[in-house]
């Protein structure tokens, strides 16, 4: 098992133990999805979120960048 560290913007770090970088990428997508759902209002009003994934030594392995953009038509009805 390898340990991967997830850093979501300015939030706390989360450590995940999985077998490979491929599994870490899948878990990062799941993790980001949960965080977006938990902060949906802020997500749609923000410029975007970033999730960085490093190894235990702090080496950056990959980054997920997420941007949610509402169309003008939905902005009128959702506020």
Residue pairs with C-beta under 8 A, 6 or more apart in sequence:
1 17
1 18
1 19
2 17
2 18
2 19
2 20
2 21
2 24
2 55
2 56
3 15
3 16
3 17
3 55
3 56
4 15
4 16
4 17
4 18
4 21
4 24
4 27
4 28
4 53
4 54
4 55
4 61
5 13
5 14
5 15
5 16
5 53
5 54
5 55
5 56
5 58
6 13
6 14
6 15
6 16
6 28
6 31
6 51
6 52
6 53
7 13
7 51
7 52
7 53
7 54
8 14
8 31
8 32
8 35
8 49
8 50
8 51
9 49
9 50
9 51
11 35
14 31
16 24
16 27
16 31
18 24
18 27
21 61
21 62
24 53
24 61
25 53
25 62
28 51
28 53
28 62
28 64
29 64
31 51
32 49
32 51
32 64
32 66
35 49
35 51
36 43
36 49
36 66
36 68
43 49
43 66
43 68
44 68
44 70
46 68
47 67
48 65
48 66
48 67
48 68
49 65
49 66
49 67
50 63
50 64
50 65
50 66
51 63
51 64
51 66
52 60
52 62
52 63
53 60
53 61
53 62
53 63
53 64
54 60
54 61
55 61
70 78
